[in-house]
Amino acid sequence: MPEASRAYAGIGCHFMVQWMDRETTGFTHMGGEGANWIGEAQFSTREHIFQNLGDGTYNHSGVQAIRAAFGGKCEHSYKILLNDAVAMTGGQAQ
C-alpha cells in the first residue's frame, strides 16, 4: 500500500491481510467488495481507497461490486488478487 493509503478487505483468502500491518480494514460479504466505501465516502475526508478482490470472487459476483462502485461515483482502485487456486469459488483457469 502506498503511504497514508487505506484498503478494505473482502471475503476469502485476502481477509487474512487484516492480521498483518498493511493498512487494511473492514470486510464485506462476497460480491459486496467496495460497497462499504460507497456508503462511507460521502462522510469521509478521504478521497480514495483500495479494495481487495479475489479472482474467484470477481468471477462469482465481484464484477457487480465494481459496477456499483462505478455507478456510485466513488474513488476506488480495485486490486484483483490472482491466486489461481481452489479457493472460495473453485479456482479460475487462466
C-alpha positions as CSV (number, residue, x, y, z in Angstrom):
1,M,0.0,0.0,0.0
2,P,1.2,3.5,-0.7
3,E,1.9,5.5,2.4
4,A,-1.2,7.1,4.0
5,S,-3.4,4.9,1.9
6,R,-6.2,2.7,3.1
7,A,-7.5,-0.6,1.8
8,Y,-10.6,-2.7,2.5
9,A,-10.6,-6.5,2.6
10,G,-13.4,-8.7,1.3
11,I,-14.3,-12.3,1.9
12,G,-11.9,-15.1,1.1
13,C,-8.2,-15.5,1.3
14,H,-7.3,-11.8,1.3
15,F,-9.3,-11.4,4.5
16,M,-6.1,-12.6,6.3
17,V,-4.4,-9.4,5.4
18,Q,-6.2,-7.8,8.3
19,W,-3.9,-9.7,10.6
20,M,-0.9,-8.1,9.1
21,D,0.3,-4.5,9.3
22,R,-0.9,-3.4,5.8
23,E,-3.4,-0.6,6.5
24,T,-6.3,-2.9,5.5
25,T,-9.5,-2.7,7.5
26,G,-13.1,-3.9,7.3
27,F,-14.6,-6.6,5.2
28,T,-17.9,-7.3,3.5
29,H,-19.8,-10.2,2.0
30,M,-18.9,-11.9,-1.3
31,G,-19.7,-9.6,-4.1
32,G,-20.0,-6.6,-1.9
33,E,-16.4,-5.5,-2.0
34,G,-16.3,-1.8,-2.1
35,A,-19.9,-1.3,-1.1
36,N,-18.9,-0.2,2.3
37,W,-16.9,2.7,0.8
38,I,-19.9,3.7,-1.4
39,G,-21.8,4.4,1.8
40,E,-18.9,5.8,3.7
41,A,-17.2,8.0,1.1
42,Q,-19.7,10.9,1.3
43,F,-19.0,11.2,5.1
44,S,-15.2,10.9,4.8
45,T,-12.4,13.4,4.1
46,R,-10.5,10.6,2.4
47,E,-10.8,10.8,-1.4
48,H,-9.7,7.3,-2.4
49,I,-9.4,3.7,-1.1
50,F,-8.0,0.5,-2.4
51,Q,-10.3,-2.5,-2.5
52,N,-9.0,-6.1,-2.5
53,L,-11.0,-8.5,-4.6
54,G,-10.0,-12.2,-5.2
55,D,-10.1,-13.7,-8.6
56,G,-12.7,-16.3,-7.6
57,T,-15.0,-13.6,-6.1
58,Y,-14.5,-11.5,-9.1
59,N,-15.8,-14.3,-11.3
60,H,-18.6,-15.2,-8.9
61,S,-20.1,-11.8,-8.2
62,G,-17.3,-9.2,-7.7
63,V,-17.8,-7.7,-11.1
64,Q,-21.2,-6.4,-9.8
65,A,-19.3,-4.7,-6.9
66,I,-17.1,-2.9,-9.4
67,R,-20.2,-1.8,-11.4
68,A,-21.8,-0.5,-8.2
69,A,-18.7,1.5,-7.3
70,F,-18.6,3.0,-10.8
71,G,-22.3,3.9,-10.5
72,G,-21.8,5.3,-7.1
73,K,-19.0,7.6,-8.5
74,C,-16.7,6.7,-5.7
75,E,-12.9,6.8,-5.9
76,H,-11.8,3.1,-5.7
77,S,-8.8,1.3,-7.0
78,Y,-9.7,-2.4,-7.2
79,K,-6.8,-4.8,-6.6
80,I,-7.7,-8.1,-8.2
81,L,-5.8,-10.8,-6.3
82,L,-4.9,-13.6,-8.6
83,N,-4.3,-16.9,-6.7
84,D,-5.4,-19.4,-9.3
85,A,-6.1,-22.0,-6.6
86,V,-9.1,-23.9,-5.4
87,A,-10.5,-21.3,-3.1
88,M,-13.9,-19.8,-2.3
89,T,-15.3,-20.5,-5.8
90,G,-13.1,-23.3,-7.0
91,G,-10.2,-21.5,-8.7
92,Q,-10.3,-20.0,-12.2
93,A,-8.5,-21.1,-15.3
94,Q,-6.0,-18.5,-16.6
